[in-house]
């Protein structure tokens, strides 16, 4: 019972200390960074694949 009360108190503390705008802003910043990384990685893989496929042996 003590463990559940501690978790609820921690959750309430987090909810009251952070505003919703800060949380949403942080999520979008992290999402945008991950999205940019994934796009760059996919473009890199495509360039690598096309260079291996059409580049020939040099």
mmJSON file of the N, C-alpha and C atoms, coordinates in Angstrom:
{"data_MODEL":{"atom_site":{
"group_PDB":["ATOM","ATOM","ATOM","ATOM","ATOM","ATOM","ATOM","ATOM","ATOM","ATOM","ATOM","ATOM","ATOM","ATOM","ATOM","ATOM","ATOM","ATOM","ATOM","ATOM","ATOM","ATOM","ATOM","ATOM","ATOM","ATOM","ATOM","ATOM","ATOM","ATOM","ATOM","ATOM","ATOM","ATOM","ATOM","ATOM","ATOM","ATOM","ATOM","ATOM","ATOM","ATOM","ATOM","ATOM","ATOM","ATOM","ATOM","ATOM","ATOM","ATOM","ATOM","ATOM","ATOM","ATOM","ATOM","ATOM","ATOM","ATOM","ATOM","ATOM","ATOM","ATOM","ATOM","ATOM","ATOM","ATOM","ATOM","ATOM","ATOM","ATOM","ATOM","ATOM","ATOM","ATOM","ATOM","ATOM","ATOM","ATOM","ATOM","ATOM","ATOM","ATOM","ATOM","ATOM","ATOM","ATOM","ATOM","ATOM","ATOM","ATOM","ATOM","ATOM","ATOM","ATOM","ATOM","ATOM","ATOM","ATOM","ATOM","ATOM","ATOM","ATOM","ATOM","ATOM","ATOM","ATOM","ATOM","ATOM","ATOM","ATOM","ATOM","ATOM","ATOM","ATOM","ATOM","ATOM","ATOM","ATOM","ATOM","ATOM","ATOM","ATOM","ATOM","ATOM","ATOM","ATOM","ATOM","ATOM","ATOM","ATOM","ATOM","ATOM","ATOM","ATOM","ATOM","ATOM","ATOM","ATOM","ATOM","ATOM","ATOM","ATOM","ATOM","ATOM","ATOM","ATOM","ATOM","ATOM","ATOM","ATOM","ATOM","ATOM","ATOM","ATOM","ATOM","ATOM","ATOM","ATOM","ATOM","ATOM","ATOM","ATOM","ATOM","ATOM","ATOM","ATOM","ATOM","ATOM","ATOM","ATOM","ATOM","ATOM","ATOM","ATOM"],
"id":[1,2,3,4,5,6,7,8,9,10,11,12,13,14,15,16,17,18,19,20,21,22,23,24,25,26,27,28,29,30,31,32,33,34,35,36,37,38,39,40,41,42,43,44,45,46,47,48,49,50,51,52,53,54,55,56,57,58,59,60,61,62,63,64,65,66,67,68,69,70,71,72,73,74,75,76,77,78,79,80,81,82,83,84,85,86,87,88,89,90,91,92,93,94,95,96,97,98,99,100,101,102,103,104,105,106,107,108,109,110,111,112,113,114,115,116,117,118,119,120,121,122,123,124,125,126,127,128,129,130,131,132,133,134,135,136,137,138,139,140,141,142,143,144,145,146,147,148,149,150,151,152,153,154,155,156,157,158,159,160,161,162,163,164,165,166,167,168,169,170,171,172,173,174],
"type_symbol":["N","C","C","N","C","C","N","C","C","N","C","C","N","C","C","N","C","C","N","C","C","N","C","C","N","C","C","N","C","C","N","C","C","N","C","C","N","C","C","N","C","C","N","C","C","N","C","C","N","C","C","N","C","C","N","C","C","N","C","C","N","C","C","N","C","C","N","C","C","N","C","C","N","C","C","N","C","C","N","C","C","N","C","C","N","C","C","N","C","C","N","C","C","N","C","C","N","C","C","N","C","C","N","C","C","N","C","C","N","C","C","N","C","C","N","C","C","N","C","C","N","C","C","N","C","C","N","C","C","N","C","C","N","C","C","N","C","C","N","C","C","N","C","C","N","C","C","N","C","C","N","C","C","N","C","C","N","C","C","N","C","C","N","C","C","N","C","C","N","C","C","N","C","C"],
"label_atom_id":["N","CA","C","N","CA","C","N","CA","C","N","CA","C","N","CA","C","N","CA","C","N","CA","C","N","CA","C","N","CA","C","N","CA","C","N","CA","C","N","CA","C","N","CA","C","N","CA","C","N","CA","C","N","CA","C","N","CA","C","N","CA","C","N","CA","C","N","CA","C","N","CA","C","N","CA","C","N","CA","C","N","CA","C","N","CA","C","N","CA","C","N","CA","C","N","CA","C","N","CA","C","N","CA","C","N","CA","C","N","CA","C","N","CA","C","N","CA","C","N","CA","C","N","CA","C","N","CA","C","N","CA","C","N","CA","C","N","CA","C","N","CA","C","N","CA","C","N","CA","C","N","CA","C","N","CA","C","N","CA","C","N","CA","C","N","CA","C","N","CA","C","N","CA","C","N","CA","C","N","CA","C","N","CA","C","N","CA","C","N","CA","C","N","CA","C","N","CA","C","N","CA","C"],
"label_alt_id":[null,null,null,null,null,null,null,null,null,null,null,null,null,null,null,null,null,null,null,null,null,null,null,null,null,null,null,null,null,null,null,null,null,null,null,null,null,null,null,null,null,null,null,null,null,null,null,null,null,null,null,null,null,null,null,null,null,null,null,null,null,null,null,null,null,null,null,null,null,null,null,null,null,null,null,null,null,null,null,null,null,null,null,null,null,null,null,null,null,null,null,null,null,null,null,null,null,null,null,null,null,null,null,null,null,null,null,null,null,null,null,null,null,null,null,null,null,null,null,null,null,null,null,null,null,null,null,null,null,null,null,null,null,null,null,null,null,null,null,null,null,null,null,null,null,null,null,null,null,null,null,null,null,null,null,null,null,null,null,null,null,null,null,null,null,null,null,null,null,null,null,null,null,null],
"label_comp_id":["UNK","UNK","UNK","UNK","UNK","UNK","UNK","UNK","UNK","UNK","UNK","UNK","UNK","UNK","UNK","UNK","UNK","UNK","UNK","UNK","UNK","UNK","UNK","UNK","UNK","UNK","UNK","UNK","UNK","UNK","UNK","UNK","UNK","UNK","UNK","UNK","UNK","UNK","UNK","UNK","UNK","UNK","UNK","UNK","UNK","UNK","UNK","UNK","UNK","UNK","UNK","UNK","UNK","UNK","UNK","UNK","UNK","UNK","UNK","UNK","UNK","UNK","UNK","UNK","UNK","UNK","UNK","UNK","UNK","UNK","UNK","UNK","UNK","UNK","UNK","UNK","UNK","UNK","UNK","UNK","UNK","UNK","UNK","UNK","UNK","UNK","UNK","UNK","UNK","UNK","UNK","UNK","UNK","UNK","UNK","UNK","UNK","UNK","UNK","UNK","UNK","UNK","UNK","UNK","UNK","UNK","UNK","UNK","UNK","UNK","UNK","UNK","UNK","UNK","UNK","UNK","UNK","UNK","UNK","UNK","UNK","UNK","UNK","UNK","UNK","UNK","UNK","UNK","UNK","UNK","UNK","UNK","UNK","UNK","UNK","UNK","UNK","UNK","UNK","UNK","UNK","UNK","UNK","UNK","UNK","UNK","UNK","UNK","UNK","UNK","UNK","UNK","UNK","UNK","UNK","UNK","UNK","UNK","UNK","UNK","UNK","UNK","UNK","UNK","UNK","UNK","UNK","UNK","UNK","UNK","UNK","UNK","UNK","UNK"],
"label_asym_id":["A","A","A","A","A","A","A","A","A","A","A","A","A","A","A","A","A","A","A","A","A","A","A","A","A","A","A","A","A","A","A","A","A","A","A","A","A","A","A","A","A","A","A","A","A","A","A","A","A","A","A","A","A","A","A","A","A","A","A","A","A","A","A","A","A","A","A","A","A","A","A","A","A","A","A","A","A","A","A","A","A","A","A","A","A","A","A","A","A","A","A","A","A","A","A","A","A","A","A","A","A","A","A","A","A","A","A","A","A","A","A","A","A","A","A","A","A","A","A","A","A","A","A","A","A","A","A","A","A","A","A","A","A","A","A","A","A","A","A","A","A","A","A","A","A","A","A","A","A","A","A","A","A","A","A","A","A","A","A","A","A","A","A","A","A","A","A","A","A","A","A","A","A","A"],
"label_entity_id":["1","1","1","1","1","1","1","1","1","1","1","1","1","1","1","1","1","1","1","1","1","1","1","1","1","1","1","1","1","1","1","1","1","1","1","1","1","1","1","1","1","1","1","1","1","1","1","1","1","1","1","1","1","1","1","1","1","1","1","1","1","1","1","1","1","1","1","1","1","1","1","1","1","1","1","1","1","1","1","1","1","1","1","1","1","1","1","1","1","1","1","1","1","1","1","1","1","1","1","1","1","1","1","1","1","1","1","1","1","1","1","1","1","1","1","1","1","1","1","1","1","1","1","1","1","1","1","1","1","1","1","1","1","1","1","1","1","1","1","1","1","1","1","1","1","1","1","1","1","1","1","1","1","1","1","1","1","1","1","1","1","1","1","1","1","1","1","1","1","1","1","1","1","1"],
"label_seq_id":[1,1,1,2,2,2,3,3,3,4,4,4,5,5,5,6,6,6,7,7,7,8,8,8,9,9,9,10,10,10,11,11,11,12,12,12,13,13,13,14,14,14,15,15,15,16,16,16,17,17,17,18,18,18,19,19,19,20,20,20,21,21,21,22,22,22,23,23,23,24,24,24,25,25,25,26,26,26,27,27,27,28,28,28,29,29,29,30,30,30,31,31,31,32,32,32,33,33,33,34,34,34,35,35,35,36,36,36,37,37,37,38,38,38,39,39,39,40,40,40,41,41,41,42,42,42,43,43,43,44,44,44,45,45,45,46,46,46,47,47,47,48,48,48,49,49,49,50,50,50,51,51,51,52,52,52,53,53,53,54,54,54,55,55,55,56,56,56,57,57,57,58,58,58],
"pdbx_PDB_ins_code":[null,null,null,null,null,null,null,null,null,null,null,null,null,null,null,null,null,null,null,null,null,null,null,null,null,null,null,null,null,null,null,null,null,null,null,null,null,null,null,null,null,null,null,null,null,null,null,null,null,null,null,null,null,null,null,null,null,null,null,null,null,null,null,null,null,null,null,null,null,null,null,null,null,null,null,null,null,null,null,null,null,null,null,null,null,null,null,null,null,null,null,null,null,null,null,null,null,null,null,null,null,null,null,null,null,null,null,null,null,null,null,null,null,null,null,null,null,null,null,null,null,null,null,null,null,null,null,null,null,null,null,null,null,null,null,null,null,null,null,null,null,null,null,null,null,null,null,null,null,null,null,null,null,null,null,null,null,null,null,null,null,null,null,null,null,null,null,null,null,null,null,null,null,null],
"Cartn_x":[0.82,0.0,0.87,1.975,2.884,3.469,3.758,4.341,3.352,2.094,1.073,0.897,0.89,0.734,1.914,3.11,4.291,4.189,3.752,3.604,2.553,1.444,0.386,0.88,1.6,2.145,3.148,3.998,4.961,4.254,3.232,2.472,1.799,1.202,0.549,1.57,2.733,3.778,4.21,4.393,4.791,3.693,2.456,1.346,1.211,1.467,1.311,2.532,3.703,4.896,5.115,4.663,4.825,3.529,3.646,2.456,2.291,1.118,0.867,1.618,1.819,2.537,3.995,4.62,6.007,6.124,5.194,5.237,5.025,4.019,3.736,4.891,5.443,6.581,7.78,8.043,9.151,8.94,7.713,7.4,7.605,7.14,7.291,8.744,9.522,10.944,11.66,11.377,12.003,11.533,10.258,9.716,10.305,10.494,11.062,12.514,13.267,14.661,14.771,13.93,13.94,13.491,12.497,12.015,13.075,13.795,14.875,15.954,16.312,17.326,16.897,15.631,15.14,15.162,14.745,14.752,16.175,17.121,18.516,19.062,18.716,19.173,18.607,17.336,16.717,17.356,17.592,18.241,19.643,20.373,21.71,21.681,20.723,20.603,20.244,19.361,18.99,20.18,20.942,22.125,23.127,23.34,24.258,23.782,22.48,21.935,22.047,21.714,21.81,23.256,24.177,25.576,26.096,25.648,26.057,25.374,24.139,23.367,23.803,23.981,24.291,25.734,26.501,27.86,28.823,28.57,29.481,30.722,31.652,32.912,33.985,34.503,35.544,36.769],
"Cartn_y":[-1.192,0.0,1.264,1.218,2.365,2.662,1.604,1.784,2.488,2.128,2.748,4.216,4.511,5.894,6.739,6.171,6.907,7.209,6.256,6.473,7.537,7.493,8.483,9.871,9.981,11.27,11.792,10.918,11.327,11.785,11.067,11.436,12.795,13.017,14.303,15.437,15.181,16.206,16.579,15.58,15.839,16.597,16.204,16.867,18.332,18.644,20.023,20.889,20.288,21.097,21.408,20.544,20.787,21.321,22.325,22.767,21.916,21.85,21.003,21.507,22.811,23.357,22.913,22.846,22.398,20.939,20.133,18.7,18.486,19.121,18.973,19.521,20.647,21.222,20.288,19.667,18.713,17.499,17.009,15.847,16.187,17.356,17.724,17.983,18.569,18.782,17.454,16.506,15.187,14.464,14.565,13.911,14.476,15.783,16.41,15.966,15.904,15.456,14.023,13.16,11.758,11.643,12.404,12.369,12.803,13.867,14.329,13.268,12.653,11.595,10.426,10.009,8.876,9.215,10.422,10.824,10.826,11.374,11.386,9.971,9.102,7.712,6.993,7.202,6.555,7.06,8.364,8.914,8.332,8.213,7.609,6.167,5.402,3.997,3.899,4.772,4.757,5.12,6.122,6.506,5.362,4.728,3.595,2.446,2.134,1.034,1.328,2.555,2.896,2.91,3.326,3.326,1.901,0.994,-0.411,-1.073,-0.696,-1.323,-0.838,0.457,1.013,1.489,1.445,1.944,1.039,-0.236,-1.166,-1.38,-2.158,-2.421,-1.506,-0.675,0.258,0.075],
"Cartn_z":[0.0,0.0,0.0,0.707,0.767,-0.612,-1.401,-2.724,-3.665,-3.583,-4.427,-4.047,-2.753,-2.299,-2.759,-2.729,-3.19,-4.675,-5.456,-6.905,-7.205,-6.501,-6.718,-6.334,-5.215,-4.8,-5.819,-6.344,-7.36,-8.638,-9.057,-10.255,-10.07,-8.916,-8.661,-8.628,-8.071,-8.04,-9.451,-10.293,-11.678,-12.414,-12.201,-12.893,-12.494,-11.242,-10.793,-11.086,-11.246,-11.485,-12.957,-13.852,-15.281,-15.853,-16.708,-17.413,-18.662,-19.179,-20.35,-21.574,-21.676,-22.829,-22.843,-21.668,-21.592,-22.001,-21.539,-21.861,-23.353,-23.925,-25.349,-26.18,-25.777,-26.494,-26.48,-25.339,-25.247,-26.123,-26.169,-27.009,-28.475,-28.908,-30.316,-30.684,-29.776,-30.058,-30.213,-29.331,-29.411,-30.671,-30.981,-32.174,-33.448,-33.485,-34.677,-34.858,-33.769,-33.861,-34.343,-33.809,-34.23,-35.674,-36.06,-37.441,-38.436,-38.108,-38.991,-39.095,-37.974,-37.979,-38.859,-38.752,-39.546,-41.031,-41.393,-42.804,-43.354,-42.605,-43.057,-43.182,-42.241,-42.299,-43.524,-43.834,-44.993,-46.287,-46.379,-47.576,-47.727,-46.619,-46.663,-47.129,-46.633,-47.049,-48.53,-48.995,-50.413,-51.298,-50.917,-51.698,-51.723,-50.578,-50.508,-51.399,-51.34,-52.136,-53.635,-54.034,-55.455,-55.937,-55.083,-55.506,-55.649,-54.82,-54.938,-56.125,-56.371,-57.439,-58.819,-58.977,-60.295,-60.43,-59.377,-59.412,-60.157,-60.172,-60.819,-59.98,-60.503,-59.795,-60.327,-59.48,-59.896,-59.051],
"occupancy":[1.0,1.0,1.0,1.0,1.0,1.0,1.0,1.0,1.0,1.0,1.0,1.0,1.0,1.0,1.0,1.0,1.0,1.0,1.0,1.0,1.0,1.0,1.0,1.0,1.0,1.0,1.0,1.0,1.0,1.0,1.0,1.0,1.0,1.0,1.0,1.0,1.0,1.0,1.0,1.0,1.0,1.0,1.0,1.0,1.0,1.0,1.0,1.0,1.0,1.0,1.0,1.0,1.0,1.0,1.0,1.0,1.0,1.0,1.0,1.0,1.0,1.0,1.0,1.0,1.0,1.0,1.0,1.0,1.0,1.0,1.0,1.0,1.0,1.0,1.0,1.0,1.0,1.0,1.0,1.0,1.0,1.0,1.0,1.0,1.0,1.0,1.0,1.0,1.0,1.0,1.0,1.0,1.0,1.0,1.0,1.0,1.0,1.0,1.0,1.0,1.0,1.0,1.0,1.0,1.0,1.0,1.0,1.0,1.0,1.0,1.0,1.0,1.0,1.0,1.0,1.0,1.0,1.0,1.0,1.0,1.0,1.0,1.0,1.0,1.0,1.0,1.0,1.0,1.0,1.0,1.0,1.0,1.0,1.0,1.0,1.0,1.0,1.0,1.0,1.0,1.0,1.0,1.0,1.0,1.0,1.0,1.0,1.0,1.0,1.0,1.0,1.0,1.0,1.0,1.0,1.0,1.0,1.0,1.0,1.0,1.0,1.0,1.0,1.0,1.0,1.0,1.0,1.0,1.0,1.0,1.0,1.0,1.0,1.0],
"B_iso_or_equiv":[0.0,0.0,0.0,0.0,0.0,0.0,0.0,0.0,0.0,0.0,0.0,0.0,0.0,0.0,0.0,0.0,0.0,0.0,0.0,0.0,0.0,0.0,0.0,0.0,0.0,0.0,0.0,0.0,0.0,0.0,0.0,0.0,0.0,0.0,0.0,0.0,0.0,0.0,0.0,0.0,0.0,0.0,0.0,0.0,0.0,0.0,0.0,0.0,0.0,0.0,0.0,0.0,0.0,0.0,0.0,0.0,0.0,0.0,0.0,0.0,0.0,0.0,0.0,0.0,0.0,0.0,0.0,0.0,0.0,0.0,0.0,0.0,0.0,0.0,0.0,0.0,0.0,0.0,0.0,0.0,0.0,0.0,0.0,0.0,0.0,0.0,0.0,0.0,0.0,0.0,0.0,0.0,0.0,0.0,0.0,0.0,0.0,0.0,0.0,0.0,0.0,0.0,0.0,0.0,0.0,0.0,0.0,0.0,0.0,0.0,0.0,0.0,0.0,0.0,0.0,0.0,0.0,0.0,0.0,0.0,0.0,0.0,0.0,0.0,0.0,0.0,0.0,0.0,0.0,0.0,0.0,0.0,0.0,0.0,0.0,0.0,0.0,0.0,0.0,0.0,0.0,0.0,0.0,0.0,0.0,0.0,0.0,0.0,0.0,0.0,0.0,0.0,0.0,0.0,0.0,0.0,0.0,0.0,0.0,0.0,0.0,0.0,0.0,0.0,0.0,0.0,0.0,0.0,0.0,0.0,0.0,0.0,0.0,0.0],
"pdbx_formal_charge":[null,null,null,null,null,null,null,null,null,null,null,null,null,null,null,null,null,null,null,null,null,null,null,null,null,null,null,null,null,null,null,null,null,null,null,null,null,null,null,null,null,null,null,null,null,null,null,null,null,null,null,null,null,null,null,null,null,null,null,null,null,null,null,null,null,null,null,null,null,null,null,null,null,null,null,null,null,null,null,null,null,null,null,null,null,null,null,null,null,null,null,null,null,null,null,null,null,null,null,null,null,null,null,null,null,null,null,null,null,null,null,null,null,null,null,null,null,null,null,null,null,null,null,null,null,null,null,null,null,null,null,null,null,null,null,null,null,null,null,null,null,null,null,null,null,null,null,null,null,null,null,null,null,null,null,null,null,null,null,null,null,null,null,null,null,null,null,null,null,null,null,null,null,null],
"auth_seq_id":[1,1,1,2,2,2,3,3,3,4,4,4,5,5,5,6,6,6,7,7,7,8,8,8,9,9,9,10,10,10,11,11,11,12,12,12,13,13,13,14,14,14,15,15,15,16,16,16,17,17,17,18,18,18,19,19,19,20,20,20,21,21,21,22,22,22,23,23,23,24,24,24,25,25,25,26,26,26,27,27,27,28,28,28,29,29,29,30,30,30,31,31,31,32,32,32,33,33,33,34,34,34,35,35,35,36,36,36,37,37,37,38,38,38,39,39,39,40,40,40,41,41,41,42,42,42,43,43,43,44,44,44,45,45,45,46,46,46,47,47,47,48,48,48,49,49,49,50,50,50,51,51,51,52,52,52,53,53,53,54,54,54,55,55,55,56,56,56,57,57,57,58,58,58],
"auth_comp_id":["UNK","UNK","UNK","UNK","UNK","UNK","UNK","UNK","UNK","UNK","UNK","UNK","UNK","UNK","UNK","UNK","UNK","UNK","UNK","UNK","UNK","UNK","UNK","UNK","UNK","UNK","UNK","UNK","UNK","UNK","UNK","UNK","UNK","UNK","UNK","UNK","UNK","UNK","UNK","UNK","UNK","UNK","UNK","UNK","UNK","UNK","UNK","UNK","UNK","UNK","UNK","UNK","UNK","UNK","UNK","UNK","UNK","UNK","UNK","UNK","UNK","UNK","UNK","UNK","UNK","UNK","UNK","UNK","UNK","UNK","UNK","UNK","UNK","UNK","UNK","UNK","UNK","UNK","UNK","UNK","UNK","UNK","UNK","UNK","UNK","UNK","UNK","UNK","UNK","UNK","UNK","UNK","UNK","UNK","UNK","UNK","UNK","UNK","UNK","UNK","UNK","UNK","UNK","UNK","UNK","UNK","UNK","UNK","UNK","UNK","UNK","UNK","UNK","UNK","UNK","UNK","UNK","UNK","UNK","UNK","UNK","UNK","UNK","UNK","UNK","UNK","UNK","UNK","UNK","UNK","UNK","UNK","UNK","UNK","UNK","UNK","UNK","UNK","UNK","UNK","UNK","UNK","UNK","UNK","UNK","UNK","UNK","UNK","UNK","UNK","UNK","UNK","UNK","UNK","UNK","UNK","UNK","UNK","UNK","UNK","UNK","UNK","UNK","UNK","UNK","UNK","UNK","UNK","UNK","UNK","UNK","UNK","UNK","UNK"],
"auth_asym_id":["A","A","A","A","A","A","A","A","A","A","A","A","A","A","A","A","A","A","A","A","A","A","A","A","A","A","A","A","A","A","A","A","A","A","A","A","A","A","A","A","A","A","A","A","A","A","A","A","A","A","A","A","A","A","A","A","A","A","A","A","A","A","A","A","A","A","A","A","A","A","A","A","A","A","A","A","A","A","A","A","A","A","A","A","A","A","A","A","A","A","A","A","A","A","A","A","A","A","A","A","A","A","A","A","A","A","A","A","A","A","A","A","A","A","A","A","A","A","A","A","A","A","A","A","A","A","A","A","A","A","A","A","A","A","A","A","A","A","A","A","A","A","A","A","A","A","A","A","A","A","A","A","A","A","A","A","A","A","A","A","A","A","A","A","A","A","A","A","A","A","A","A","A","A"],
"auth_atom_id":["N","CA","C","N","CA","C","N","CA","C","N","CA","C","N","CA","C","N","CA","C","N","CA","C","N","CA","C","N","CA","C","N","CA","C","N","CA","C","N","CA","C","N","CA","C","N","CA","C","N","CA","C","N","CA","C","N","CA","C","N","CA","C","N","CA","C","N","CA","C","N","CA","C","N","CA","C","N","CA","C","N","CA","C","N","CA","C","N","CA","C","N","CA","C","N","CA","C","N","CA","C","N","CA","C","N","CA","C","N","CA","C","N","CA","C","N","CA","C","N","CA","C","N","CA","C","N","CA","C","N","CA","C","N","CA","C","N","CA","C","N","CA","C","N","CA","C","N","CA","C","N","CA","C","N","CA","C","N","CA","C","N","CA","C","N","CA","C","N","CA","C","N","CA","C","N","CA","C","N","CA","C","N","CA","C","N","CA","C","N","CA","C","N","CA","C","N","CA","C","N","CA","C"],
"pdbx_PDB_model_num":[1,1,1,1,1,1,1,1,1,1,1,1,1,1,1,1,1,1,1,1,1,1,1,1,1,1,1,1,1,1,1,1,1,1,1,1,1,1,1,1,1,1,1,1,1,1,1,1,1,1,1,1,1,1,1,1,1,1,1,1,1,1,1,1,1,1,1,1,1,1,1,1,1,1,1,1,1,1,1,1,1,1,1,1,1,1,1,1,1,1,1,1,1,1,1,1,1,1,1,1,1,1,1,1,1,1,1,1,1,1,1,1,1,1,1,1,1,1,1,1,1,1,1,1,1,1,1,1,1,1,1,1,1,1,1,1,1,1,1,1,1,1,1,1,1,1,1,1,1,1,1,1,1,1,1,1,1,1,1,1,1,1,1,1,1,1,1,1,1,1,1,1,1,1]
}}}
